Amino acid sequence: MAARGDLDRIRREQVFLASMARRMLATNILTDPDALERLMAALRASVTVDDLAQHAGHQSCTN
């Protein structure tokens, strides 16, 4: 089997995110304010989101 590099990584990420979404829906995290706040705090502590406009060099994206 040939390694497909990025395509395999993308698929694994999709499977992981789908699993997380199913778990959040099954455990009612999205409807429990305390649980949702804990989830958001964990996400803020561990996820970095790049500013697309900064990387693209387009000021118009921020307006």
Contacts in CASP RR format, 6 or more apart in sequence:
PFRMAT RR
TARGET T0000
AUTHOR 0000-0000-0000
METHOD contacts of the structure
MODEL  1
MAARGDLDRIRREQVFLASMARRMLATNILTDPDALERLMAALRASVTVD
DLAQHAGHQSCTN
23 29 0 8 1.000
24 30 0 8 1.000
24 39 0 8 1.000
27 35 0 8 1.000
28 35 0 8 1.000
29 35 0 8 1.000
29 36 0 8 1.000
29 39 0 8 1.000
30 36 0 8 1.000
51 62 0 8 1.000
52 61 0 8 1.000
53 59 0 8 1.000
53 60 0 8 1.000
53 61 0 8 1.000
53 62 0 8 1.000
END
